[in-house]
């Protein structure tokens, strides 16, 4: 699933192409793509027609496009969603779900989604911040993100540090890939108990999270297959800089020990057994 760097890359691309453009028409080609818009596809299309997109914003892994009506279009890419800018004459993509045409006859905005886990919806009055995603925490790239509040919240949670990094009510946008990469840089195992971290250790971990996300944004995100692309259909290349994720059995770039893979929440965690030793079990 696309994480913060991938979604931010898409946001930046959309901001260059759709802001201040007036929507002329919307075609919903698959109702599942707007299933979270309860009034239905026809209402979704009618509500957008004639409206102007005023900005492109992001909260964690969600995008929203404020409209001049005060409403907003919320987008989530799911597992395979793509928001592409295409000339109107470009042949339809096989998995095209929603087409947005503009009154300047310039590039269309197309939502393409092979697995249909993603989707779009209209948030009434949501231009500033849609109520539907207001519960999601700010991400560490947000200027208003509080480092001190994060460190305190992390240490208060009685859970494992990797689970906390994936908790979107504590810190948003961090998924499996970037959690593993930040933990490797911090020399922490994902099973480390959050309440055993000191304040400085929590701050250092946050610094590594921020560094990993920032570097991944510069690289356009991480593409392991053709499903994640930017608005121009181009893949990201941060996979070339990954230190542990997806590198089971390969030597750690820091100490040479073979990278290990462990089961984690129906997924996999990757770490170095020497740089990131498992924490000792707590005694009663």
Phi, psi and omega per residue, in radians:
X1 nan 2.364 3.094
X2 -0.988 2.383 3.112
X3 -1.887 -2.954 -3.024
X4 -0.912 -0.860 -3.097
X5 -1.046 -0.666 3.138
X6 -1.203 -0.760 -3.128
X7 -1.190 -0.668 3.100
X8 -1.146 -0.639 3.081
X9 -1.081 -0.742 3.096
X10 -1.142 -0.741 3.139
X11 -1.028 -0.796 -3.130
X12 -1.086 -0.701 3.116
X13 -1.149 -0.756 3.115
X14 -1.103 -0.689 -3.112
X15 -1.044 -0.531 3.130
X16 -1.302 -0.418 -2.932
X17 -2.015 -0.391 -3.003
X18 -2.033 -0.261 -3.096
X19 -1.161 2.388 -3.132
X20 1.216 0.300 3.057
X21 -1.793 2.495 -3.087
X22 -1.684 2.262 -3.126
X23 -1.327 2.213 3.124
X24 -1.662 -0.642 -3.053
X25 -2.783 2.647 3.090
X26 -2.306 2.287 3.102
X27 -2.075 2.028 3.065
X28 -1.657 1.948 -3.059
X29 -1.642 -0.211 3.096
X30 -2.566 2.074 -3.047
X31 -1.080 -0.460 -3.131
X32 -1.113 -0.448 -3.130
X33 -1.177 -0.355 3.111
X34 -2.185 0.529 -3.066
X35 -1.104 -0.452 3.128
X36 -1.403 -0.147 3.040
X37 -1.585 1.654 -2.940
X38 -1.064 -0.565 3.098
X39 -1.151 -0.221 3.032
X40 1.827 2.958 -3.073
X41 -1.052 -0.727 -3.099
X42 -1.121 -0.720 3.116
X43 -1.150 -0.715 3.121
X44 -1.015 -0.858 -3.111
X45 -1.116 -0.766 -3.103
X46 -1.171 -0.631 -3.109
X47 -1.200 -0.463 -3.112
X48 -1.548 -0.505 -3.086
X49 -1.050 2.265 3.136
X50 1.524 -0.122 -3.122
X51 -1.561 2.659 3.115
X52 -1.899 2.325 3.084
X53 -1.368 2.186 -3.045
X54 -1.804 -0.248 -3.106
X55 -2.960 3.005 2.994
X56 -2.354 2.080 -3.061
X57 -2.186 2.953 -3.095
X58 -2.509 2.484 2.948
X59 -2.295 1.889 -3.076
X60 1.070 -2.105 -3.107
X61 -1.689 0.111 3.132
X62 -1.806 2.499 3.002
X63 -1.892 2.605 2.898
X64 -2.495 2.537 -3.122
X65 -1.960 1.772 3.078
X66 -1.090 2.502 3.134
X67 -2.003 2.795 -3.132
X68 -1.186 -0.164 3.079
X69 -1.419 -0.198 -3.026
X70 1.641 -0.144 3.060
X71 -1.539 -3.103 3.121
X72 -2.663 2.629 3.003
X73 -1.705 2.129 3.087
X74 -1.677 2.395 3.093
X75 -2.260 2.409 3.024
X76 -2.298 2.289 -3.030
X77 -1.394 -0.289 -3.125
X78 1.071 -2.445 -3.123
X79 -1.506 -0.537 -2.969
X80 -2.458 0.255 -3.089
X81 -1.253 2.534 3.107
X82 -2.354 2.357 2.996
X83 -1.910 1.913 -3.004
X84 -2.018 2.562 2.991
X85 -1.821 2.086 -3.055
X86 -2.330 2.469 2.990
X87 -1.005 2.489 -3.077
X88 -0.949 -0.533 -3.095
X89 -1.415 -0.079 -3.140
X90 -1.152 2.321 3.115
X91 -0.980 2.582 -3.134
X92 -1.112 2.448 3.020
X93 -1.217 2.670 -3.090
X94 -1.016 -0.661 -3.060
X95 -1.942 0.601 3.081
X96 -1.146 2.208 -3.097
X97 -1.947 -0.670 -3.131
X98 -2.454 2.369 3.091
X99 -2.102 2.268 3.098
X100 -2.061 2.035 3.117
X101 -1.798 2.601 -3.095
X102 -1.975 2.786 -3.051
X103 -1.348 -0.085 3.083
X104 -1.621 0.023 3.138
X105 1.063 0.357 3.070
X106 -1.463 -2.859 -3.082
X107 -0.964 2.391 3.067
X108 -1.395 2.695 2.951
X109 -1.722 2.150 -3.101
X110 -2.122 2.319 3.028
X111 -1.772 2.011 -3.113
X112 -2.005 2.301 -3.067
X113 -2.656 1.860 -3.096
X114 -1.137 -0.807 -3.030
X115 -1.638 -0.132 3.107
X116 0.961 0.607 3.007
X117 -1.544 -0.368 3.114
X118 -1.511 -2.998 3.110
X119 2.974 3.010 3.122
X120 -2.153 2.663 3.043
X121 -2.708 2.807 3.097
X122 -1.742 2.274 3.076
X123 -1.871 1.939 3.140
X124 -1.189 2.208 -3.134
X125 1.226 0.297 -3.017
X126 -1.679 0.282 -3.052
X127 -1.028 -0.749 -3.111
X128 -1.289 -0.866 3.042
X129 -2.821 1.967 -3.127
X130 -1.030 2.359 3.140
X131 -1.048 -0.510 -3.073
X132 -1.148 -0.370 -3.122
X133 -2.149 0.219 -3.093
X134 -1.169 -0.392 -3.138
X135 -1.323 -0.231 -3.109
X136 -1.363 2.349 -3.107
X137 -1.188 2.775 2.991
X138 -1.145 2.769 3.107
X139 -1.769 2.855 -3.038
X140 -1.196 -0.153 3.064
X141 -1.582 -0.115 3.131
X142 -1.323 2.267 3.135
X143 -1.023 -0.424 -3.110
X144 -1.655 0.068 3.089
X145 -1.135 2.349 -3.124
X146 -1.730 1.916 3.111
X147 -1.083 -0.740 -3.097
X148 -1.140 -0.717 3.132
X149 -1.157 -0.659 3.094
X150 -1.101 -0.864 -3.104
X151 -1.042 -0.745 3.135
X152 -1.166 -0.752 3.131
X153 -1.137 -0.664 3.113
X154 -1.083 -0.806 -3.070
X155 -1.257 -0.413 3.116
X156 -1.321 -0.441 -3.069
X157 -1.330 2.320 3.090
X158 -1.677 1.354 -3.113
X159 -2.645 -3.014 3.101
X160 -1.576 2.627 -2.991
X161 -1.107 -0.649 3.140
X162 -1.194 -0.699 3.085
X163 -1.034 -0.669 3.136
X164 -1.154 -0.685 3.130
X165 -1.127 -0.458 3.133
X166 -1.581 -0.036 -3.138
X167 -1.391 1.863 -3.047
X168 -1.251 -0.113 3.033
X169 -1.572 -0.179 3.079
X170 -1.767 -0.818 -3.140
X171 -2.661 2.247 -3.028
X172 -1.786 2.794 3.021
X173 1.572 -0.254 -3.100
X174 -1.573 2.127 3.098
X175 -1.994 -2.884 -3.010
X176 -1.045 -0.777 -3.068
X177 -1.078 -0.944 -3.002
X178 -1.345 -0.422 3.009
X179 -1.125 -0.812 3.126
X180 -1.070 -0.735 -3.116
X181 -1.166 -0.702 3.132
X182 -1.197 -0.696 3.128
X183 -1.134 -0.646 3.075
X184 -1.091 -0.788 3.135
X185 -1.107 -0.606 -3.128
X186 -1.463 -0.097 -3.108
X187 1.043 0.690 3.120
X188 -2.055 2.423 2.999
X189 -1.414 2.522 -3.094
X190 -1.107 -0.345 3.138
X191 -1.503 0.002 3.130
X192 -1.043 2.349 -3.141
X193 -1.227 2.299 -3.081
X194 -1.102 -0.585 -3.093
X195 -1.360 0.000 3.048
X196 -1.693 -0.088 3.117
X197 -1.381 2.410 3.005
X198 -1.361 2.886 3.079
X199 -1.008 -0.842 3.100
X200 -1.061 -0.634 3.129
X201 -1.159 -0.695 3.104
X202 -1.130 -0.677 3.112
X203 -1.172 -0.697 3.106
X204 -1.114 -0.740 3.107
X205 -1.042 -0.784 3.124
X206 -1.053 -0.685 3.096
X207 -1.054 -0.700 3.116
X208 -1.217 -0.673 3.062
X209 -1.016 -0.817 -3.104
X210 -1.131 -0.716 3.137
X211 -1.108 -0.792 -3.136
X212 -1.080 -0.811 -3.138
X213 -1.094 -0.752 -3.136
X214 -1.094 -0.757 3.126
X215 -1.149 -0.654 3.136
X216 -1.188 -0.638 3.089
X217 -1.085 -0.768 3.126
X218 -1.044 -0.626 -3.133
X219 -1.433 -0.001 -3.134
X220 1.398 0.283 3.130
X221 1.588 -2.993 -3.107
X222 -2.044 2.168 3.114
X223 -2.064 1.974 3.039
X224 -1.656 -0.272 3.107
X225 -2.626 -3.009 -3.059
X226 -1.451 0.032 -3.054
X227 -1.353 -0.601 3.067
X228 -1.679 2.111 3.058
X229 -2.503 2.840 3.065
X230 -1.430 -3.019 -3.042
X231 -1.161 -0.275 3.103
X232 -1.723 0.117 3.125
X233 1.415 0.297 -3.095
X234 -1.744 2.505 -3.135
X235 -1.449 2.685 3.000
X236 -1.444 2.892 -3.071
X237 -2.287 0.406 3.106
X238 -1.223 -0.280 3.095
X239 -0.997 -0.421 3.133
X240 -1.256 -0.322 -3.075
X241 -1.849 0.072 -3.110
X242 -1.199 2.353 -3.121
X243 -1.639 -0.562 -3.116
X244 -2.304 -0.670 -3.006
X245 -1.058 2.217 3.114
X246 1.262 0.244 -3.042
X247 -2.000 0.587 -3.119
X248 -0.895 2.272 3.084
X249 1.479 -0.257 3.115
X250 -1.422 2.711 -3.096
X251 -1.246 2.421 3.043
X252 -1.084 2.331 -3.127
X253 -1.225 -0.170 -3.121
X254 -1.776 -0.707 -3.056
X255 -2.213 -0.214 3.098
X256 1.589 -0.152 3.127
X257 -1.182 2.544 -3.139
X258 -1.172 2.316 -3.140
X259 -1.128 2.392 -3.128
X260 -1.838 2.696 3.041
X261 -2.074 2.348 3.118
X262 -2.281 2.584 3.093
X263 -1.191 2.457 -3.129
X264 -2.709 1.952 3.042
X265 0.837 0.914 -3.127
X266 1.093 0.299 3.072
X267 -2.285 -2.766 3.108
X268 -2.266 2.530 2.985
X269 -1.972 2.496 3.131
X270 -2.126 2.364 -3.102
X271 -2.769 2.984 3.100
X272 -1.732 2.174 -3.102
X273 -1.163 -0.401 -3.124
X274 -1.590 -0.789 -3.139
X275 -1.332 -0.457 -3.070
X276 -2.234 1.189 -3.118
X277 -1.098 2.547 3.095
X278 -1.097 2.466 3.099
X279 -1.199 2.620 3.101
X280 -1.244 2.485 3.113
X281 -1.066 2.501 3.104
X282 -1.270 2.523 3.069
X283 -1.726 2.613 -3.110
X284 -1.189 nan nan
